[in-house]
């Protein structure tokens, strides 16, 4: 039985051709024949046959195909672990080709050698397997065999040159040069043939055209051997008419094209070139570049190699240690290619990997050779491929660190900073860009990865400006981001695929599940619940992701993952329910511990879900005593957890997270996230009919919106109605507190008092929540304040302070309000003591918002003491504490600013400030604030306007 592979697959049994109808059977046979008599692993065969979507029983389908081939008379050995076709070498045209090439290479006469190689090449009928596989799989299977064909062709051309067949060569060499202008051995052959035929100027023109094309299209200069040939033709060197027609054509020049734009790597390149070419070296130096997907390791390595090439006149070898599918290329195959590049014939290359390594070391002992090993997977394979002599050197790139290369200089290649990224992107686009906002989005989402920037730059260079905002928008959408990062055969997704195959299952699961966290930066403890393991194992998994550049270490115990990797992780994520549930409960447990540790005194969240079991011992230990700082670092993560819980319909957990975050949001004056989360919770809880959770959320929402805000008033009414439906006395009392605040803000002081008294009655006589009794007392005190019954107000607030938990936010607000009333009464020493206590309470909370309140009230005290400069300083200090001054602080500043002006005798300024306050409050719908300002405007005797009236 005979097999033809060098073209369309054919199978012949004697004179009859055996037709294999099914494409998958033909492909399977072709794969086995390309590795004739070698076992092909079952997993590799399945990957080739079904690269994208293997059937559920792929092994069974493979067995069926093997069975059918066996029935056709083809001898196939093997079973579950793999299969091999057993055929003599002479039964395949590939085997006959290799035998003919080896025989021709052994011939000393160039004419006979050329004829033998020509006969071998005639066995090729076209492209390998054109009808069976797509380009990616074809490259994976066929490129090594195609390179054998090209090497045989190069050798045949050199034999024909040596045999004087220059005229015959001119019928084929121009087309070969046109097909591949970077294969300089062919360019040199064409120049030599032209020169030997007396067409010296044509030979020089070929060089000039090749130089322009290499520079313009590939950013390359001609290799030294080609430049020397050009110089020899210019001076009409007689040696060029001898058999040594193309000097150095046996010297390998295998470096890929050097990219035209490489930024941010100048220091790295300079250091590497200096190390690799150092004249006093006593061993072959190895320079190792490692880093994450798309960061530019290979591009940097190729640039270094080109800059160093002159120092290695015996050639430059280049090998990729992974195939196009990311599978490792065996060291044996790599050594075979390298030895053939160094001039050994196939027959001279030994069979075993150790023997091949020994030959490489012997062969390179006295050479000045540069070896570039790209995309290494492990140090062991690299060690097999390193040159031996001190005049040689090696560049190694990998995605993971390779510390086992003990003599190498190791350098991590990091992403580009935003400014360098911007410069690279604009150079790649090649024209001015006015849409700065979209450019900034693109740069941010490219995460400093040259691969991502090149993809975006190439797309924008070929399009009009209309694509830029569209591209920026798609980069902001999680499930569109990676689809935007594709240009031709460049794709961030593909690069990440080739990195992830290096990750063990545990770290891969962590990577995928990190997409559940929802923020770019996160602490180490998230790994434990995501993996259902302990914290130390989780941190070790993080370390492995950091090594591969998939996650970045920010500082001890904190990591971040850029948006492109997060989108990729989300694409790969399967069965997220269990890890998400564990993660949400762990997040809530830590938030409860931190929230309780603040000592703020808010109690609304205490009745919702509160995990009691410690699951993250180290994380809890680390936050103890540092609750305020921990929440400052973690609130965005916790907010995202609440949002994730809402999306997953885990409403009890979502509500618990939202209500626990409420207190920190209040202390830190984070109003926008507080409103956003509570409004979303209200919406989903209302839709789900979760009445109790809805009421508790609305209680916090009213406080978040502010009782002065008209938007909060209908929420307060609704939550009171819902509380009555629930039948819960506790919820009735809490909603009555909010409703009393709301109606007071609407200047309905009688209903305010009535509602507060009802709440007090429910607490005192109907088993209501005693824990909020002091809050009801505050409402009654504030009702007395607006009625200007200051003695009654003082009594209410003294009762409040007697019942409020010491050191809480409720005591803080009570002391502040009491101090203001005492100043109005003239009890300045008591007011000072109240403010001193308020500062003691807010100091550990580290809240600029609370500090600014105390500053304003202390300024009010100093005004009444006559210390006007000190009062002004305190008002300025309050404003300076806050980047964005909230409404209530702004009103304090205006109220006490007007009072300060009045005391200084500047009634016009004081009146102007009050009029501005009145207009602002009326615009906002703050009826109570407007009522109080209007009273001051109409009744302040220091205002000449009132005296005139």
C-alpha positions in Angstrom: 0.0 0.0 0.0 1.3 3.4 -1.0 0.5 6.8 0.5 0.9 10.3 -1.1 1.1 13.2 1.4 3.0 15.8 -0.5 -0.1 17.4 -2.0 -3.7 16.1 -1.7 -3.8 12.9 0.3 -4.0 9.8 -1.8 -4.0 6.1 -0.8 -3.2 3.4 -3.4 -3.3 -0.4 -3.1 -1.5 -1.6 -6.1 -3.0 0.1 -9.2 -6.3 0.9 -7.4 -6.8 4.1 -5.4 -8.6 3.6 -2.1 -11.2 6.4 -1.6 -11.7 7.6 2.0 -14.9 9.5 1.8 -15.0 11.1 5.3 -12.8 14.1 5.8 -12.1 13.3 9.4 -10.8 9.8 8.5 -8.5 11.3 5.8 -7.3 13.9 8.3 -6.6 11.2 11.0 -4.7 9.1 8.5 -2.6 12.2 7.3 -1.7 13.1 10.9 -0.6 9.5 11.6 1.4 9.3 8.3 3.2 12.6 9.1 4.5 10.8 12.2 4.7 7.4 10.7 5.7 4.6 13.1 5.5 7.0 16.1 2.7 6.9 18.7 0.3 9.9 18.5 -1.4 10.5 21.8 -5.2 10.3 21.8 -5.6 13.8 23.3 -3.5 15.3 20.5 -5.5 13.5 17.8 -8.8 14.7 19.3 -7.4 18.3 19.4 -6.5 18.1 15.7 -9.8 16.5 14.6 -12.0 18.7 16.7 -10.0 21.9 17.6 -13.0 23.9 18.6 -15.9 21.7 19.7 -15.1 18.1 20.4 -18.1 15.7 20.7 -19.1 14.4 24.1 -17.6 11.0 23.2 -14.6 12.1 21.2 -12.6 9.0 22.2 -15.4 6.8 20.9 -15.6 8.7 17.6 -11.8 8.4 17.2 -12.0 4.6 17.7 -14.7 4.4 15.0 -12.4 6.3 12.5 -9.5 4.0 13.4 -11.6 1.0 12.9 -12.7 2.1 9.5 -9.1 2.8 8.4 -8.1 -0.7 9.6 -10.9 -2.2 7.5 -9.5 -0.4 4.5 -6.3 -2.4 5.0 -4.2 0.2 6.7 -2.1 -1.1 9.6 -2.7 0.9 12.7 -1.4 -0.1 16.1 -2.4 1.3 19.5 -5.4 1.7 21.7 -6.7 4.0 24.4 -3.4 6.0 24.9 -2.7 6.6 21.2 -2.3 5.2 17.7 0.5 4.8 15.2 0.5 3.8 11.5 3.1 1.1 10.8 4.5 1.6 7.3 8.0 1.3 5.7 9.5 4.7 4.9 9.4 3.9 1.2 5.6 3.5 1.2 5.0 7.3 1.6 6.2 10.0 -0.7 7.4 11.9 2.3 9.6 9.0 3.3 10.9 8.7 -0.2 11.5 12.5 -0.3 13.6 12.4 2.8 15.6 9.4 1.6 16.3 11.1 -1.8 17.4 14.3 0.0 19.8 12.4 2.2 21.2 10.5 -0.7 21.7 13.7 -2.8 23.4 15.5 0.1 26.0 12.7 0.3 27.1 13.4 -3.3 30.3 15.5 -3.6 29.6 16.6 -7.2 27.3 19.7 -7.4 25.7 18.5 -10.6 24.8 15.1 -9.2 23.8 16.7 -5.9 21.5 19.2 -7.7 19.9 16.5 -9.9 19.2 14.4 -6.8 17.7 17.2 -4.9 15.6 18.2 -8.0 14.3 14.7 -8.2 13.4 14.7 -4.5 11.5 18.0 -4.9 9.6 16.7 -7.9 7.8 14.4 -5.4 5.9 17.4 -4.1 2.6 17.9 -6.0 1.6 21.0 -4.1 0.7 22.3 -0.6 0.5 19.7 2.2 -3.0 18.6 3.0 -4.7 21.5 1.3 -8.2 20.0 1.5 -8.1 18.7 5.1 -7.4 21.4 7.6 -7.7 25.1 8.3 -4.6 27.3 8.3 -3.9 27.2 12.1 -4.0 23.4 12.2 -2.1 23.2 9.0 0.7 25.3 10.4 0.9 23.2 13.4 1.1 19.9 11.5 2.9 20.9 8.3 5.4 23.8 8.9 8.3 21.5 9.9 7.8 19.4 6.7 7.4 22.5 4.6 10.7 23.8 6.0 12.4 20.5 4.9 11.2 21.2 1.4 12.5 24.8 1.5 15.9 23.7 2.9 16.2 21.1 0.1 15.3 23.8 -2.4 18.0 26.1 -1.0 20.5 23.4 -1.2 19.5 22.6 -4.8 19.9 26.2 -5.8 23.4 26.3 -4.3 24.3 23.1 -6.1 23.1 24.6 -9.4 25.2 27.7 -8.8 28.2 25.6 -8.1 27.5 23.6 -11.3 27.3 26.8 -13.4 23.5 26.6 -14.2 23.1 30.4 -13.8 20.9 30.9 -16.8 18.5 28.1 -15.8 18.3 29.6 -12.3 17.2 33.0 -13.6 13.9 31.4 -14.7 12.9 30.7 -11.1 14.9 32.9 -8.7 13.0 36.2 -9.3 9.7 34.6 -8.4 11.2 33.0 -5.3 12.6 36.3 -4.1 9.2 38.0 -4.8 7.5 35.3 -2.7 9.8 35.7 0.3 12.1 38.8 0.3 13.3 38.0 3.8 15.0 34.7 2.7 18.3 36.3 1.9 20.0 33.2 0.8 17.7 33.3 -2.3 18.3 37.0 -2.8 22.1 36.2 -2.7 21.7 33.4 -5.2 19.9 35.7 -7.6 22.5 38.4 -7.3 25.3 35.8 -7.8 23.6 34.3 -10.9 23.1 37.7 -12.5 26.7 38.7 -11.7 28.2 35.5 -13.2 26.1 36.1 -16.3 27.7 39.6 -16.7 24.6 41.5 -15.5 26.4 43.3 -12.7 24.0 46.3 -12.6 21.0 44.0 -12.4 22.6 42.2 -9.5 23.1 45.6 -7.7 19.5 46.6 -8.5 18.3 43.3 -6.9 20.1 44.3 -3.7 18.7 47.8 -3.7 15.2 46.6 -4.2 15.6 44.0 -1.4 17.0 46.7 0.9 14.1 49.0 0.3 11.5 46.2 0.7 13.1 44.9 3.9 13.2 48.4 5.4 9.8 49.6 4.3 7.8 46.4 4.9 9.7 44.7 7.7 11.9 47.3 9.4 15.0 45.2 8.6 18.5 45.9 7.3 20.1 43.3 5.0 22.2 40.6 6.8 26.0 41.1 7.0 26.5 38.2 4.4 24.3 39.9 1.9 26.0 43.3 2.5 29.4 41.6 1.9 28.2 40.1 -1.3 26.9 43.5 -2.5 30.3 45.0 -1.7 32.1 42.2 -3.5 30.0 42.8 -6.6 30.6 46.5 -6.4 34.4 45.9 -6.5 34.1 43.0 -9.0 35.7 40.6 -6.6 37.1 37.6 -8.7 36.2 35.2 -5.9 32.5 35.7 -6.8 33.0 33.9 -10.1 34.4 30.8 -8.3 32.4 28.0 -6.8 32.2 30.0 -3.5 29.7 32.2 -5.2 27.5 33.2 -2.3 29.7 33.6 0.8 28.3 32.7 4.1 25.2 31.0 2.6 25.7 28.2 5.0 25.7 30.7 7.9 22.1 30.6 9.4 20.3 33.9 9.6 17.0 32.9 11.2 16.0 36.0 13.2 12.4 37.1 12.6 11.6 40.6 11.3 12.4 43.2 13.9 9.3 45.3 14.5 9.6 48.9 13.4 8.3 50.5 16.6 9.4 49.2 20.0 9.0 51.7 22.8 9.8 51.7 26.5 12.5 49.1 26.2 15.6 51.1 25.5 17.4 50.4 28.8 16.5 46.7 28.7 17.8 46.4 25.1 21.0 48.3 25.9 21.7 46.2 29.0 21.1 42.9 27.1 23.3 43.8 24.2 26.1 44.8 26.6 25.9 41.5 28.5 25.6 39.3 25.4 28.5 40.9 23.6 30.9 41.5 26.5 34.4 40.6 25.1 35.8 39.2 28.3 33.1 36.5 28.9 34.3 33.0 29.9 31.0 31.2 29.1 28.1 31.7 26.8 25.9 34.3 28.4 22.1 33.7 28.7 19.7 36.7 28.9 16.2 35.6 30.0 13.1 37.8 29.4 9.8 36.8 31.1 6.4 38.3 31.5 2.7 38.0 30.9 0.8 37.6 27.7 1.1 40.4 25.2 3.7 42.4 27.2 6.3 42.3 24.4 8.9 39.7 25.5 9.4 38.2 22.0 9.6 41.6 20.4 12.2 42.8 22.9 14.2 39.6 22.4 14.2 39.9 18.6 15.3 43.6 18.9 18.1 42.6 21.2 19.1 39.8 18.8 19.2 42.2 15.8 21.3 44.7 17.8 23.7 42.0 18.8 23.9 40.1 15.5 27.1 41.7 14.3 29.0 40.2 17.2 28.0 36.6 16.1 29.4 36.1 12.6 28.7 32.4 12.7 25.0 33.0 12.6 21.8 33.4 14.5 19.4 30.6 15.2 15.8 31.1 16.2 13.4 28.6 17.6 9.9 28.8 19.0 9.6 26.3 21.8 5.8 26.1 21.4 3.8 25.3 18.3 0.9 27.4 17.2 -1.5 25.6 19.5 0.7 26.3 22.5 1.9 22.7 22.7 5.6 22.2 23.6 7.9 21.3 20.7 10.1 18.3 21.7 13.7 19.1 22.4 14.7 16.3 20.0 12.8 18.0 17.1 14.3 21.4 18.0 17.8 20.1 18.1 17.3 18.4 14.8 16.3 21.7 13.1 19.2 23.6 14.8 21.8 21.0 13.7 20.5 21.1 10.1 20.7 24.9 10.2 24.3 24.5 11.2 25.1 22.5 8.1 24.5 18.9 9.1 22.6 16.8 6.6 19.7 14.8 7.8 21.8 11.7 7.7 24.4 13.3 10.0 21.9 14.2 12.7 21.8 11.4 15.3 18.5 10.0 16.5 18.5 10.4 20.3 18.0 13.6 22.1 21.1 13.3 24.3 23.2 12.5 21.2 21.8 15.5 19.4 22.6 17.7 22.4 26.2 16.4 22.5 26.6 17.2 18.8 25.2 20.7 19.3 27.7 21.4 22.1 30.5 20.0 20.1 29.5 22.0 17.0 29.1 25.3 18.8 32.2 25.0 21.1 34.3 27.3 18.8 31.5 29.3 17.1 30.3 32.8 17.7 26.6 31.9 17.5 23.5 33.6 18.8 20.6 31.4 19.7 17.2 32.9 20.4 14.7 30.6 22.2 11.2 32.0 22.2 8.3 31.1 24.4 10.1 28.6 26.5 7.9 26.4 28.8 10.6 25.0 31.1 14.3 25.3 31.9 15.1 21.6 31.1 14.3 22.1 27.4 16.2 25.3 27.2 19.3 23.7 28.7 19.3 21.1 25.9 19.4 23.9 23.3 22.0 26.3 24.7 25.3 26.7 22.7 28.5 25.7 24.4 31.4 28.0 23.6 32.1 31.3 25.3 31.9 33.2 22.0 28.2 32.2 21.7 25.2 33.6 23.6 21.5 32.9 24.0 18.3 34.9 24.5 15.4 33.1 26.1 11.8 34.4 26.5 9.1 32.8 28.5 5.8 33.6 30.2 6.8 32.2 33.6 10.0 32.8 35.5 12.7 30.1 34.9 14.8 30.3 38.1 16.4 27.0 37.2 18.5 28.8 34.6 21.0 29.5 37.3 23.6 31.3 35.1 21.1 33.5 33.2 20.4 37.1 33.7 16.7 37.3 34.5 14.6 40.3 33.6 10.8 40.7 33.9 9.2 42.6 31.0 6.4 44.7 32.5 3.6 46.6 30.8 4.2 50.1 29.5 3.2 53.1 31.6 0.2 55.2 30.3 2.4 58.0 28.8 4.6 55.5 26.9 1.4 53.6 25.9 -0.1 56.8 24.5 3.0 57.6 22.5 3.1 54.1 21.0 -0.6 54.1 20.1 -0.4 57.5 18.4 2.7 56.4 16.4 0.9 53.3 15.3 -2.2 55.3 14.3 0.0 57.6 12.3 -2.3 60.7 12.3 -3.5 63.3 14.8 -6.4 62.2 17.0 -8.7 64.8 18.5 -11.0 62.5 20.6 -8.9 62.6 23.8 -11.6 60.9 25.9 -11.8 57.9 23.6 -8.0 57.6 23.4 -7.7 57.6 27.2 -10.3 54.8 27.4 -8.3 52.8 24.9 -5.1 53.3 26.7 -6.7 52.4 30.1 -8.1 49.2 28.8 -5.0 48.2 26.9 -3.3 47.9 30.3 0.1 48.8 29.0 0.3 45.7 26.8 2.1 46.4 23.5 0.1 43.6 21.9 -3.2 45.2 22.7 -1.9 48.6 21.6 -0.6 47.2 18.3 -4.0 45.6 17.7 -5.9 48.8 18.4 -3.3 50.9 16.6 -3.5 48.8 13.4 -7.3 48.9 13.4 -7.4 52.6 13.8 -4.6 53.2 11.3 -6.7 51.5 8.6 -10.0 53.2 9.5 -11.4 56.7 9.8 -11.9 58.5 13.1 -15.4 57.1 13.4 -14.1 53.8 14.7 -12.4 55.3 17.7 -15.5 56.1 19.9 -17.1 52.9 18.8 -14.0 51.0 19.8 -13.7 52.8 23.1 -17.3 52.0 23.9 -16.9 48.3 23.2 -13.8 48.2 25.4 -16.0 49.4 28.2 -18.4 46.4 27.9 -17.2 43.2 29.6 -18.3 40.7 27.0 -17.2 42.8 24.0 -13.8 43.7 25.2 -11.7 40.8 23.8 -13.6 40.8 20.5 -12.3 44.4 20.1 -8.8 43.2 20.6 -8.4 41.4 17.3 -6.6 42.5 14.1 -5.7 40.0 11.5 -3.9 37.1 13.1 -3.2 39.2 16.3 -5.5 38.6 19.2 -5.2 39.1 22.9 -7.5 36.1 23.5 -5.1 33.8 21.7 -2.1 35.1 23.6 -3.9 34.6 26.9 -4.9 31.0 25.7 -1.2 30.2 25.3 -0.4 31.5 28.8 -3.3 29.8 30.6 -2.2 26.3 29.4 0.8 26.8 31.6 -1.3 27.2 34.7 -2.2 24.3 37.0 -5.9 23.6 37.6 -6.1 25.3 41.0 -4.6 28.5 39.8 -6.7 28.4 36.6 -9.9 28.1 38.7 -8.8 31.0 40.8 -8.2 33.1 37.6 -11.6 32.3 36.2 -13.4 32.9 39.5 -11.7 36.2 40.1 -14.0 37.6 37.5 -16.7 37.2 40.2 -15.0 39.7 42.4 -16.1 42.6 40.1 -13.2 45.0 40.8 -9.7 45.4 39.4 -7.9 45.3 42.7 -8.5 42.8 45.5 -6.9 41.4 48.7 -5.4 37.9 49.0 -8.2 36.6 51.2 -10.6 36.4 48.2 -8.8 33.3 46.9 -9.8 31.1 49.9 -13.6 31.2 49.4 -13.3 31.2 45.6 -11.3 28.0 45.8 -12.9 26.6 49.0 -9.5 26.3 50.6 -7.5 28.0 53.3 -5.8 31.3 53.0 -2.3 30.0 52.6 -3.2 27.8 49.7 -5.1 30.7 48.1 -2.0 33.0 48.3 0.2 30.3 46.8 -2.3 30.1 43.8 -2.1 33.9 43.5 1.7 33.7 43.4 1.6 31.3 40.4 -0.7 33.7 38.6 1.6 36.6 39.3 4.5 34.6 37.9 2.7 34.3 34.6 1.7 37.9 34.5 -2.0 37.1 34.7 -2.3 38.9 38.0 -0.1 41.7 39.3 1.1 42.1 42.9 0.3 45.6 44.0 1.8 45.3 47.5 1.9 42.7 50.2 -1.5 40.9 50.2 -3.1 42.9 47.5 -3.4 42.1 43.8 -4.9 43.5 40.6 -6.1 42.1 37.3 -6.5 44.3 34.3 -9.8 44.4 32.4 -8.6 42.3 29.4 -7.7 39.4 31.7 -10.9 39.8 33.7 -13.0 39.6 30.5 -11.0 36.5 29.5 -11.5 34.9 32.9 -15.3 35.6 32.7 -15.4 33.9 29.3 -13.9 30.8 30.8 -15.9 30.7 34.0 -18.1 27.7 34.5 -20.5 26.8 37.3 -20.0 30.1 39.3 -22.9 29.5 41.8 -20.9 27.7 44.6 -17.8 29.8 44.6 -19.9 33.0 44.4 -22.0 31.9 47.3 -18.9 31.2 49.5 -17.2 34.5 48.4 -20.3 36.6 49.2 -20.7 35.0 52.7 -17.0 35.5 53.4 -17.2 39.1 52.3 -20.3 39.7 54.5 -18.6 38.0 57.5 -15.5 40.3 57.3 -17.8 43.4 56.7 -19.8 42.5 59.9 -16.6 42.2 61.9 -15.3 45.5 60.6 -18.6 47.3 60.9 -19.1 46.1 64.5 -15.5 47.3 65.3 -16.3 50.9 64.2 -18.5 51.4 67.2 -20.8 53.8 65.3 -24.0 52.7 67.0 -26.1 52.2 63.9 -28.4 49.3 64.5 -30.6 49.0 61.4 -28.4 46.1 59.9 -28.2 44.0 63.1 -31.4 42.2 62.4 -30.4 41.0 58.8 -28.1 38.1 57.9 -25.0 38.1 60.2 -22.6 35.2 59.7 -21.1 34.3 63.1 -18.6 31.6 62.0 -15.0 32.7 61.4 -13.8 31.3 58.1 -10.9 33.6 57.3 -8.8 33.7 60.4 -5.9 35.6 59.1 -8.0 38.2 57.4 -10.1 38.8 60.5 -6.9 39.0 62.6 -5.4 41.6 60.2 -8.5 43.9 60.3 -8.9 43.8 64.1 -8.0 47.3 65.3 -7.8 48.6 61.7 -11.4 48.6 60.8 -11.6 52.1 59.4 -8.5 51.6 57.2 -9.7 48.2 56.1 -13.1 49.5 55.1 -11.4 52.4 53.3 -9.4 49.9 51.2 -12.3 47.3 50.8 -15.5 49.2 50.3 -15.4 49.1 46.5 -14.8 45.3 46.7 -17.8 45.0 49.1 -20.0 47.2 47.0 -19.2 45.0 44.0 -20.1 42.0 46.1 -23.5 43.5 46.9 -24.1 44.2 43.2 -23.1 40.6 42.4 -25.5 39.3 45.0 -28.3 41.4 43.5 -27.6 40.0 40.0 -27.5 36.5 41.4 -30.8 37.1 43.2 -29.2 36.3 46.6 -31.3 39.1 48.1 -30.7 38.4 51.8 -27.0 38.5 51.4 -27.2 41.6 49.1 -29.4 43.5 51.7 -27.0 42.6 54.5 -24.0 43.8 52.6 -25.8 47.0 51.6 -27.1 47.9 55.1 -23.7 47.1 56.7 -22.0 49.3 54.1 -24.4 52.1 54.9 -22.7 53.0 58.2 -19.3 53.3 56.6 -20.6 55.2 53.7 -22.2 57.7 56.2 -19.0 58.1 58.2 -16.9 58.5 55.0 -19.5 60.7 53.3 -19.6 58.4 50.3 -23.0 59.6 49.2 -23.2 58.5 45.5 -22.3 54.8 46.1 -24.6 54.7 49.2 -27.6 56.1 47.1 -26.8 53.9 44.1 -26.8 50.7 46.1 -29.8 51.4 48.3 -31.9 52.5 45.4 -31.0 49.3 43.5 -31.8 47.2 46.6 -35.2 48.9 46.9 -36.0 48.2 43.3 -35.2 44.5 43.4 -36.7 43.9 46.9 -40.0 45.6 45.9 -40.1 43.5 42.7 -39.4 40.3 44.7 -42.0 41.1 47.4 -39.4 40.8 50.2 -41.3 43.1 52.6 -39.1 43.0 55.7 -35.9 43.5 53.7 -37.5 46.2 51.7 -38.5 48.2 54.8 -35.1 47.9 56.4 -33.5 49.1 53.1 -36.0 52.0 52.9 -35.2 53.0 56.5 -31.5 53.5 55.4 -32.5 55.0 52.1 -34.5 57.8 53.7 -31.4 58.7 55.9 -29.2 58.5 52.8 -31.3 60.8 50.7 -31.6 63.1 53.7 -34.8 64.2 55.4 -34.3 67.7 53.9 -34.5 66.2 50.4 -38.1 66.0 49.1 -37.2 62.8 47.3 -37.0 61.1 50.7 -40.5 62.1 51.9 -42.5 59.6 49.8 -40.0 56.9 50.7 -40.5 57.6 54.4 -44.3 57.4 53.9 -44.1 54.2 51.9 -41.8 52.5 54.4 -44.2 53.4 57.3 -47.1 51.9 55.3 -45.0 48.8 54.6 -44.0 48.5 58.3 -47.6 48.5 59.3 -48.3 45.7 56.8 -45.4 43.7 58.2 -46.9 43.9 61.8 -43.3 44.3 63.2 -43.3 46.8 66.1 -39.5 47.3 65.6 -40.0 48.3 62.0 -42.9 50.6 62.9 -40.7 52.4 65.4 -37.8 52.8 63.0 -40.0 54.0 60.1 -41.8 56.4 62.5 -38.4 58.0 63.4 -37.8 58.6 59.7 -41.3 59.9 59.0 -41.1 62.3 61.9 -37.9 63.7 60.5 -39.6 64.1 57.1 -42.7 65.9 58.3 -40.6 68.2 60.4 -38.7 69.1 57.3 -42.1 69.9 55.7 -42.7 72.2 58.7 -45.5 70.1 60.0 -44.3 70.4 63.6 -47.4 69.1 65.2 -47.4 65.8 63.2 -43.7 65.5 63.9 -44.3 65.6 67.6 -47.3 63.2 67.3 -45.3 60.6 65.4 -42.3 60.8 67.8 -44.6 60.4 70.8 -46.2 57.3 69.1 -42.8 55.8 68.5 -41.9 56.4 72.2 -45.2 54.8 73.3 -44.5 51.7 71.2 -41.0 51.4 72.8 -42.1 52.0 76.3 -45.4 50.0 76.3 -45.5 47.6 73.4 -42.0 46.0 73.5 -40.6 48.3 70.9 -36.8 48.4 70.3 -35.3 50.1 73.3 -32.0 50.4 71.4 -33.4 53.3 69.3 -35.2 55.1 72.1 -32.4 57.7 72.2 -33.1 58.4 68.5 -36.8 59.2 69.3 -35.6 61.5 72.0 -33.4 63.3 69.5 -36.5 63.8 67.3 -38.4 65.3 70.2 -35.5 67.5 71.0 -35.2 68.8 67.4 -38.9 69.4 67.4 -38.4 71.7 70.5 -35.5 73.4 68.7 -37.5 74.4 65.7 -40.2 75.7 68.1 -37.4 77.6 69.8 -38.2 76.0 73.1 -34.5 75.7 74.0 -34.9 74.6 77.7 -37.1 71.6 76.6 -34.7 70.8 73.8 -31.8 70.7 76.2 -33.7 68.3 78.4 -34.5 66.0 75.5 -30.9 65.9 74.4 -29.6 65.2 77.9 -31.9 62.2 78.1 -30.6 61.1 74.7 -27.0 61.3 75.8 -27.8 59.4 79.0 -29.2 56.5 76.9 -27.0 56.5 73.7 -24.2 54.0 73.6 -21.0 55.9 74.5 -18.6 56.7 71.6 -21.2 56.1 68.9 -22.4 58.2 66.0 -25.6 58.8 67.8 -23.8 60.3 70.8 -21.7 62.3 68.4 -24.8 63.9 66.7 -26.4 64.4 70.2 -23.4 66.3 71.5 -23.2 68.4 68.4 -26.8 69.5 68.5 -26.7 70.0 72.2 -23.7 72.3 71.8 -25.5 74.5 69.3 -28.5 74.8 71.6 -26.3 75.7 74.6 -24.5 78.4 72.5 -28.0 79.9 71.7 -28.7 79.8 75.5 -25.4 81.4 76.3 -24.0 78.3 78.2 -20.7 78.5 76.4 -18.6 76.4 78.9 -21.1 73.5 78.6 -21.2 73.9 74.9 -17.4 73.7 74.8 -17.5 70.5 76.8 -20.0 68.9 74.4 -17.9 69.8 71.4 -14.7 68.4 73.1 -16.6 65.1 73.6 -17.8 65.2 70.0 -14.1 65.4 68.8 -13.2 62.5 71.0 -15.9 60.4 69.4 -15.1 61.2 65.8 -11.3 61.0 66.1 -11.0 57.2 65.7 -13.5 57.2 62.9 -11.1 59.3 60.8 -14.1 61.0 59.1 -13.3 64.4 57.5 -17.1 64.9 57.2 -17.6 64.6 61.0 -14.5 66.7 61.7 -15.9 69.4 59.5 -19.2 69.4 61.4 -17.3 69.9 64.7 -15.2 72.7 63.1 -18.3 74.6 62.1 -20.0 74.3 65.5 -16.8 75.3 67.3 -16.6 78.3 65.0 -20.2 79.2 66.1 -19.0 78.9 69.7 -16.0 81.2 69.1 -18.2 83.8 67.4 -20.2 84.1 70.6 -17.0 84.3 72.6 -15.8 87.1 70.4 -12.9 85.2 68.9 -13.8 86.1 65.4 -10.4 85.4 63.7 -10.4 81.9 65.3 -14.0 81.4 64.1 -13.0 82.3 60.5 -10.0 79.9 60.7 -12.3 77.1 61.8 -14.7 77.7 59.0 -11.9 77.7 56.5 -10.5 74.5 58.0 -13.9 72.8 57.7 -14.1 73.7 54.0 -10.5 72.6 53.4 -11.1 69.1 54.9 -13.5 68.1 52.1 -12.8 67.9 48.4 -16.5 68.3 47.7 -18.4 70.1 50.4 -21.8 68.4 51.0 -25.0 70.3 51.4 -25.3 70.2 55.2 -21.7 71.4 55.7 -22.3 74.1 53.1 -25.3 75.3 55.0 -23.3 75.3 58.3 -20.6 77.4 56.5 -23.2 79.9 55.2 -25.2 80.1 58.4 -22.1 80.8 60.6 -20.5 82.9 57.9 -23.5 85.2 57.9 -23.5 85.2 61.8 -19.8 86.2 61.7 -20.5 89.0 59.3 -23.3 90.3 61.5 -21.1 90.3 64.6 -18.4 92.2 62.7 -21.0 94.8 61.9 -21.1 93.9 58.2 -24.9 93.5 58.0 -25.0 93.9 54.3 -22.8 90.8 53.8 -24.7 88.9 56.5 -28.0 89.6 54.8 -26.6 88.8 51.3 -25.4 85.4 52.5 -28.8 84.7 54.1 -30.7 85.6 50.9 -28.4 83.3 48.9 -29.1 80.5 51.4 -32.8 81.1 51.2 -32.7 80.9 47.4 -30.7 77.7 47.5 -33.0 76.0 50.0 -36.1 77.0 48.1 -34.6 75.7 44.9 -33.8 72.4 46.7 -37.2 72.1 48.3 -35.7 72.3 51.8 -38.8 73.8 53.5 -37.5 73.7 57.1 -34.2 75.2 56.1 -36.0 78.0 54.2 -38.3 78.6 57.2 -35.4 79.0 59.6 -33.4 81.3 57.3 -36.5 83.4 56.7 -37.0 83.7 60.4 -33.4 85.0 60.9 -33.9 87.4 58.0 -37.1 88.8 59.4 -36.2 88.9 63.1 -32.4 89.7 63.4 -32.3 93.2 65.1 -28.8 93.7 63.8 -30.1 93.9 60.2 -30.9 97.5 59.3 -33.6 96.2 57.0 -35.6 94.9 60.0 -35.2 98.2 61.9 -36.5 100.1 58.8 -39.5 97.9 58.7 
